[in-house]
Amino acid sequence: MDSVTPDISAFEALPAESPLFMPEQSFSARPDKEGRPRTPVTEPRTIVLRRLSVLGSALALTVYGAWHMHLVLDANGVTLLGFTMLALFVLLFFWIGLAFTSACAGFFSMLTRGGLGLGLTRSGPLPELQSRTALLLPVYNESPHRVMAGLKAIYSSLKATGQIGAFDLFILSDTTQPDVWIEEEAAFLALRDYTGPGGRVYYRRRHNNTERKAGNIGEWVRRFGGAYAHMVTLDADSVMSGDTLVRMAGAMERHPNVGLIQTLPVIVGGGTLFARMQQFAGRVYGPVIAHGIAWWHGSEGNYWGHNAIIRTRAFASQAGLPHVPGRPPFGGHILSHDFVEAALMRRGGWAIHMVPALDGSYEESPPSLTDVAIRDRRWCQGNLQHMKVLPARGLSWISRMHMIVGIGAYVTSPLWLIFLLTGICISLQAHFQRPEYFGDTKTLYPNWPHVDPVQAKYVFIGTMLVLLAPKFLAYIALLFDKTTRKGCGGFIRAAISVLVETFIGGLIAPVAMLIQTSAVVSILSGHDSGWNAQRRDDGDFPVKIVVKQYTKFTLFGLVLGCGAWIVSSALFFWMTPVLLGLLLAIPLVVLTSSRKTGEALRRAGVLLIPEETYPPEVLVTVQNELKTEADILPEGAISALRKNKALRKAHLEMLPRPRQPGEPISADRLVGLLKVKEAPSVAVAEHALTIKEKAAVLGCREGVEALVALPEK
């Protein structure tokens, strides 16, 4: 630890406070738009026609598909099961139909070089910034080495633009693990030493992390927001180039009515097969989808919580989140805060824009399906919670649609499962129920009940075409983009990559459907998701754990397959894609979680993305930093504070002020201090402390000094 001994003679972890009032918004009252027009001046003139074309086409497709589905089921009568299946088909087909028509709009936008606007450009001279922007990096029990590697890359890239003076960097910690906390402080001091005098890099840890990330950002706005015209929100795995940040800040200065600009982060750094599939899909299919959304959403876009620039005053005046009535999982503080913050800012008259064509924005993907499931459980709860936000007064219908789409992203999984089971029930009914050929009315010819196999084939093929068309459009768009085409290994390797991703993704889809269905059922039954740190390493899951977690999906597939075979062999073969994915759940998860498999495909030129083939400088910097020694504090927090006087001094200066009479008493601190006082050595004390007690003791001067005073053994 002695190697990290920065000069902190003039140490200040934070700048002078500049408070900004951030009132809690009411969902039942109309907002104060402060004279801003109902339609932002940056709204495209053809926005009404754009929306009519996308939504109208999706509706027309759904009506056409519903009619043919009606012919499939039975034109001679209506049953409860048939009506249920038709209703589900309409809902689900409109969902994929809207994705298709939106992708068509995105394809058109990409071919016409759209997706920027607001005077933004990919190249050319940078604007001279006149205002200050804060880069906010909230962290929660993340690897400090990884976090600082990203921040170093961002800082170096900004410095290369010559406008580093317009940006301040804030590390906003909500970390609860004491060893990670002290390691964060050591890494922060090393970063301050790296940036040199006037680097303007700051660190703050909340000792009471209420309301999670939204509360973390909100606390910064209330304390420091008044000094900054804009803030850029980042995630722990976010990286943005200096060129992109300067251009975004310049666009905010030129358009005072714009409240938020959201970039399209490119997923990078994937090592496992699963992560590489995610990053290929995001890089190749993502732009078509994002361009489409930007094309018809206009100035009423959405916010994804990171890699976006926000007007601080607009955020403070409109985005103070209230608590939702009721108890968790639906009540309490708002989990998926980003959608709601964007909706409230738009309600207040601010324009919200997405600029998918602006590159230089990056993030990482979870390394396995299991990690996605853990993250999605939290996202699922947050999106379902939006059902209580939808009735809020004054929201734009597009903002409400954002929330409905977010809810639908999870609700459609159980709907697909019900649709599948309903189809099996209809087959069972036809197999076992005696048909009534003439009914109650005397007729010359019998009324033959039927499920038209020819119509069924056409509906299935049509549905698959609509479902897969966005991928085909994305591949066509890739062919027109020389840089992307070459970066993906050429048109042949890119085509192979699309086939590999589609095939494996299709096998994974039934498993993902059941995972999301179980999450929805769990949340509806009242189980809170909690708050767990995201695993970002590429380490494989042990096979025993995979078997334990995914055996239930294999068993469900066996039961489903046996039931289908008993009904009819035709039904069994029709369900083969679903059954294969479920039966192969365990080997699929093992295979896709493997870094060796992912690296083998990379060497073969499959699932390549341009950011791998021609890595931008900011990502090269990140990778070089990650290759350096990661053990900032190999001996642990207490040992580091005892040995390193500079770190201990900085730690003590960053602690909150001592507790005042009348303020809440921390039981963990009282018990922890008593354990330290009675311990004969620091080793005994550390062994006796729980994680919460250790954090509480390290969170007060008295505790740190007592630990330092103890003998080693």
N, C-alpha and C positions, 0 to 999 in steps of 0.2 A: 504493500500500500504506500510505502514511502516514495514510490515512483510518481504518485499523483499528489504533488504538494504545490498547488498553485499559490501565487501571491495574492492574498486577500487583505492586504493592509487597508484598502479602501473598499471593503466588501459591502455591497448592497444587493440583496437577493431580488428586490422589487423596486420599481420606480416610485416616485411620489404618487399618492392616490389622486385620482381625478374622477369623483363619483358621477354617475349618470343615473337619473331616476328611471326605474323600470317597473311600472305598475303592473299588478296582476290583472289580466284581461277577464272580462265577463263574457260568457257564451250567450247570455240572454239579452245583452245591451248592444245597441248599434255602436260601431267604432267612430272615433273622431278622425276624419280624413284630413283635417287641417287644410281644407281647400283644394286638395288634390282631385283631379278629374276622375270620373268613374272609369273611363277607358284611358289607359296610359298612352302617352304620345308615341311610345316605342312599339305599340301594337301594330302588326302588319295590317295593311288596308284590306287585304283579301281574306282575313281570318274567318269571317262567317262562311264564305264559300269553301274554305279549307275544311272547316268542321263539318259542314253539311256533306261534303264529298266522302270524308272518312267514316262518319257515323252513319250516313245514309247508305253507303255501300255495304257496310257491315250488317245493317238491318235488312237490306234487300237479300243479301246472301243467306241470312238466317231464315227469312221467310221461305226462300226457295228450298233450303235444306230441310226445314220443318215439313213442308208439303211432301217431299219425297220420303221423309221418315214416316209420315202418316201412311203413305202407300205401302211402305215396308211392313208395318205392324198389322194392319187389317183395315181395309176400306169398308168392310161390311158390318162393322160394329165397334163399340168403344167399351173397353174394360178398364178397371181401376189400374191394373198394372200397365196396360198400354198407355193410358193417359199420363201416368207417373213417368214412364220412360220418355214419352214425347215432351213433357214439360222440362225434364232434365236435359234432354237433347237441345231444346231451344236455348236454355240458359248457357250450357257449355259451348254450343256452337257459336252463339253470339260472342262469347269470350274469345275463342280462337279466331272468329271472323274479324273482330275488331283488331286483334293483333296482326292479322293479314293485311287489312286495308291500311292500317297505320304503317306497316312495313313498306307497303307500296308507296305511300307518301314519302317515307324516308328514302327509298330507292330513287324516287324522282328528285328529292332534295339533294342527294349526294351527286347525282349525275349533273345537276345544274350548279354545283359548287355552293350549296347553301350550308346552313348550320353555324353561321357566325353572327352577322348582324352587329348592331351597337357600335359600328365603326371598328370592330376588332379585325386584326389581320394576323396571319401566321408568320409573316416575315415583314421586312421593312424596318424603318427606324423606330426605336422605342419612344414612347411619350415621356416627357419630362414631368415627373410627379410633383404635385404641389402640396399633397396632404400626407398624413402618416397612416400606416396600416400595421395592425398587430397580427402576427401569426400565432394562433392558439392551438397548442397540442395537448389535449387532455389525455392522461394516461391512468391506467388502473391495473396495477400488478403486472406490468409489461416488462420485458427484458430491457433494462436501461441501455445496454450496449446496442441493441437494435434501434431503439428510439434515437439515441444520439448519432448513430450512423446516418439516419435519415435527415436529422437536423443539420448535421455538418454538410451534407450534400446540398441541402436547400440554401444554407448560408453561403457556401462557396459559389453556388450558381447565381445567387442574388448579388454577391460581391462582384462577379464578372460583368454584370450589367452596368456597374458604376452607380447604382441607385440603392445600395444597401442602407444608406442613411434614412430612407423613407420607411424602413421596416424594423419592427421590434419583434423578438421571438419570446413567447411565454410557454413554459412547461407547466401545465396545470395538473398537479398530481392529486388523485383520489386513492392512491395506493394504501392498502391496509396491511400488507405483509411487511413487518419491520425491517427485515434484511434487504428487501427490494427497495424500500424507502431510503435507507442510508446509502445503498448503491446508487440510487437516483441522484442523491445529493453529491456523491463523489464524481459521478459522470457529469453532472452539471458544472461542477467546479473545473473539471478538465475541459469542458467545452468553453467555459468562460476564458480559461487560459489560452485555448486554441484561437478564439476570436480576438483576443488582445483587448487593450483599453478601448472603451467606447463601443464594444461589441453589441451592447444592448440585448443581452440574452438574460432572461429572468426565470425564476423558479418559485412556485408556491405550492405547498401541500395543504389540502384541507384536512383538518383533524376530525371533521364531522361531515362525511360525504353524503349529504341529503340530496335527494332527487337525481342522483346519478349524474350522467353527462350534462343533462339540461341544467341541473343545479350548479354544476361546475362552471359552465359557460356563463350562466346568469350571475353568479357571484363575481366573476371577473368584470362583467359589464357594469355592475353596480359600484365596483371599487375603482376601476381604471378606464372604463369605456369612454369617459368624457374627453380623454386626450387623443383619441383615435377616430378618424373619419370612417375607417373600414376595419373589418376583422376577417381573417381567413381561417376557417375551421378545418382542422386536420384530424386524422385518426393516427393511432400509433404506427400504422404501416403506410401512412401517406408520404408521398414524395411529389414535389412540384418544382418545375424549373423556374429559375429567376426570370427568364424571358416571359413565361406565361403569367407569373404573378404581377410583373410590371404592366403588362398589357391589360390585365383584368382591372388593376387599380386605376389605370388611365381611362378605361371605359366607364368606370364608376364616376370618375371626376367629370367626364363629358356628359353624363346622363344623370342629373340629380334626381330624376323620378324613379330610377331603378333601385330597388332595395336589395336584390340578390342576383348573383350570376353563378350558375352551377355548371361546372365542367363535366366531361365524361371521363372518369378515371379509367385508365387502361390497367388491367390486371397483369402483373409481372412477377417474376421471381419464383414461379411454380416449379417444383422438383418432382413431386409425385405425379402419377398418371392422372389422378383426379384433378389436381391443381392445374396441370397442363391442359386438360380438357376445358376447364373453366376459363383459363386465360385465352385459349384459342377461340372459344365461343364468344367471350366478351370482346375480343379484338376484331373478329370477323363479322359476327352477327350483331354485336352490340351497336356499332355505328348506324346500321340500317334502322334498328329499333329506336335509338335515341334521336336520330335525324327526323324520323316520323313524328315522334312525340313533340319535339321542338317545333316542327312545321305547323302542327295544328293546335298546339297549346299556346303558342305566341308568347304574350307577356304574362301568362298565368301558369307558368311552369311549376316545377316541384323542387324540393330541396332534399338531398340524400344524407345530410348530416355531416359531410366532410368534403374537402377539395372544392370549396365554394367560397366566394367573397361576399360579404354582407355589409350593408351600410349600418354602422353601429347605432346611429340615432333612430333609424327605422326599426331595428330589432328591439331596441330598448322601449320604444313607445308602443309597439304593437304585439310583441311576442312574449310577454310575461305570462307564463303558463299557470292557470289555476289548477287546483286538484279536482279530479273527477269525483263526483259523489259516489259513495259506496266503498266497499272493502276490496282489496286485491282478490282476484286478478283483474277485475274490470274497473275498480275504483282506485283512488289514491293518485299519486303523481303520474304524469303521462310518460309512458315508456318510449314509444316511437314519436319523439318530440319533433323531429325535423319536418314531417308532413304538416303537423299542426302549426308550427312556427311559420312555415311558408304560407299556409292558408290564412293565418291571422295577419301577416304582413300584406298579403294581397287584399284582404278585407279592408285594410287601412288605406288602400289606394296606391300601394307601392307595386311596381312592376317586378315580376320574377321571371328571369330568362334562363334558358339552358343553351349552352353553346357547345354542341358536341364536336364541332370541327376544330376546336382549339386544342392542340396537342400539348404535351408537357405536363400531364396530370396522371399520377400513377398510384396504385394500391396493390395489395396482395390478396390472395385467395386462401381460404382454409384448405389444409392439405388432404382432407379425406371427407367422405360422406358423413362419418360420425361427427366430425367437427362442425360441418354444416348443420347437422341436426341439432347440435347443442346451441349454436347461434340462432337457428331458425325458431327454436322453442321460445326464445326471448322475443324475437321479432314477431312471431305469431301472436303472442299475448299483446304486444304493443299495437299491432294492426287491428286485432279484434276489439281492443279498447276504443278504437276510433268510432265504433258504433254509438258511443255516448257523445262524441264530438260532432257527428254529422248534423244534428239538429241546430247547431250553433247559429245564432242570428247573423245575417249579413254576409255569410260565406258565398264566394263565387261558385256557380254550379260546376265549373271545372275543378275547383279545389275539392268540392264534395266528391267529384268523380275520382280524383287522386286517391282519396281515402277508400272509396268503394273498390277501386282496383287493388289497393293494398289488402283490404279484407278478402277480396275474391282470390288473391294469390294463394291464400291458405284454405278458404272455404271450398274452392273447387276440387281439392283433393278428396274430401269425403263425398262430394257430389259425384265425382267420377267413380268412386267405389260403389256408391248406391246405384248409379247407372249400370255398372257392370253386374251387380247382384240382381238388379231388376230384370236385366236381360236373361239371366239364368232362370229366374223365377218364371218368366214368360215361357221359356222353353220347357220347364218342368210342367207348367200348366197345360201346355199343348200335348205333352207326352202322357200325362196321367188323366186328364179330364176328358170325359166322354163328350164329344161335340154334339150340339143340337143343329141338325142339318136343315130342319124346316121351321123350328121355333113355334110360336103361337099362331102365326098366320099361315093359311093354306096357300102354298105357291106351287107352281108347276115344276120349278127347278130347285134343287137343294142349295142352301146357303153354305158354301164351303169355306170354313175358317182357314186362313192361310197367313204365312209370313213369306212375302215374295222374295225368293233368293236372288233374283236378278236385280231387283231394286236395292236389296240389302248390299249387294256387291258394289253397286254404283254409289250408294251413300258412303260406304266405307272408303272407297277410293277417293271420292270427293273430299271427305273429311281429312284424309291423310294428305291430300294435295294442299288443302288450306293450311293444315298444321305445319307442313314442311316447307311451304313456299317461301317464308322469310329467309330460310337458310339458302335456298336456291337464289333468291334475289341478292343476298349478301355475297354469294360466290360470283355472280355476274358483276356486281359492283367492284369486287376485288380485281376482276380481269381488266377493268377500266382504270385501275389505280396502279401504276407501274411500281411505285415504292412498296405498297402493301403486297402486291403480287410477288415481287422478288423477295421481300422479307419473309413471306410464308413458304419459300422454297420453290416458287414457280407454280404455274397453273396446274400441273399434274400432281405435284406433292400437296398442293392446297386442296385439290379435289379428293385425294386419298385421305387427307386430314378431316375433311368434312364427313366423309363416309365413316371413318373410324369414330369420330365424335358422335355422329348420329346413331351408329349401331350400339356402341357401349352406353351412350346416354339413354337410348331406348330401353336397354335392359335394366338400367338403374331406375328408370322412371316409376315402375310399379312399387319398388321398395321405398322410393322417396314419397310416393303417394300415401303409403301406409304410415310412414313416419309422420308426415304432416297431419294425417287423419288422427293418429293417436295424440298428437300435440293439441289439436283442436278439441278433442274429447276431454283431454286432461284439463285444459283451461276452462272449458264450459262447466266442468265438474268442480271448479273452484280452486285449482292448484296454481300457486304463484310460481313464476319461473326463476326467481332469485336473480343474482348478479354474479356471474362467473367470468373470469378472465378468458380471453380467446387464445386457444393454442395456435401458435403460428409456425412451430417447427415442423420439419418434414419427417420426423421419426415415425416408423411403422407402428401400428397397434399390434400388440401380441395376439396371435391367432386365437388363444383361449378366450380373450375378451371379445373378439369378433364373433366367435361361435356362440358365446353366451348372449350377446346382444341381438344377433340376427337369426338364431334358430327359429324363433317364433314366426318370422316371415317365410322361411322355408316350409314350416309345417302348414301355414296358411295356404301356401301355394299347392302343397300336396292335397289338402282337403278340397281346395277349389278345383284342381285338376281331376281328381277322382269323381267329384260331383258332376263336372262337365262331361266326362267320359260316359258316366252312367246315363245321362240324359241323351247325348248323341255324339258320335264321333265328329260330326261336322262342327258342333259347338266347341268341342275340345280343340280342334285344329284352328278354329277362328280365334280362340283365346291363347294360342301358343305363345305369342310375344309377351303377354302378361305373365303367363305361367313360367316361362323360361327365366325371366328376371327374378321372380320370387324363389324358384328352386335353386338358382345360382347365386342367391344373395350373399352367402358367406364367401365363396371364392371371388365374387365380383368386388366385394369390399376389400379383401386382402390384396387383390391384384391392383385395384385403383389407388390403394393407399401406399403402394410400393414406389419408392424413389428410383430403384433400379430399373423398373419397367418404364417409368417416365423418362429417365435419362437415355435408355436404349432407343426409345422412339425419337428422342431429340437428335441423337446421333444419326438416325436413319432419315432425318429431315421431315418427320411427321409431327404435326401439331406445333409447328414453328410459328412465331409471330415476329414482326419487323423489329420489335424492341430487343429481341434476342440476336437477330441477324446483324442489325446495325444499332447497337445499344447507344442511347443518348448519353451525353457526358454526365448528367446528374445521376443516372443509374449506375454508371461505371464507378463514380465516386462512392456510392452506397456500397457496392460490392467490394471495393477495395477496403472500405472501413470495416465491413463485416468480417473480412479475413484477418484483421488484427486481433490481438489478444482480447478475449471476451471477459475474463475473470477480473473485473474491476475490484471486487472485494472478496477474494477467495476465502478469507478467514471469518466472514460474517460481520454483522453490524456492530455488535458490542466490542469485539476485538479491534475492529477498525477504528472506532471512536477512542478506544483506550490508547492505541499506538500512534495515531495520526493527529497531532495537535491542531494542524490547520483545518482538517476536516471537522474536528470536534468544535473548534471555535466558530466555524461557519454554521454548523448544525445548531449550536446554541443561539446564534444570532437569528436564525430562521424560525425558531420556535415561537408560537403565539405568546402573547403576554400572559403572565401568571393569572390563575383563577382569582376572581374578586369575590368578596363575601356576598352571599345571596345567589351566586351562580350555581348551576347544577353540579353535583358532586359525582365524580367518576369512580365507580366501585372498582373497576379494573386498575385504576391508578393507585387507589388506597391499598388494595390487596397486593399489587405488584411491589409497591414501595416497602411494604412490611416484609415481603419475602426477601427482597434485596437486603434490608436491614438485618435480618436474622441469618442470612447466608454467611458461612465462614469463608467462602471464596467466590470469585466471579463465575467459575465453572458450575458450582452448586446453584448459584442464583439463576444462571441462564437455563439450567435444566429444570428448575422449579417453575419458571414463568411460562404461562400460556402465551399464545401468539398475541392475543388482545392485551394481556398484561404487559408483555414486552414492549408493544407499541405504545402503550400508555406511559410506561416508565421512561422510554426514550423520548416521549413527548413533553417532558418537563425537565427543567434545569436540575431540580433536586435529584431526580432519578438518575440522570446522566452522571452527575458528580458523585453520587453514591456508588455507581458501578465502577467508575474510574478509581475510586479510593479502595475498592476491595482487592485483596491479594489474588494472584493468578490461580493458586491452588491451595 
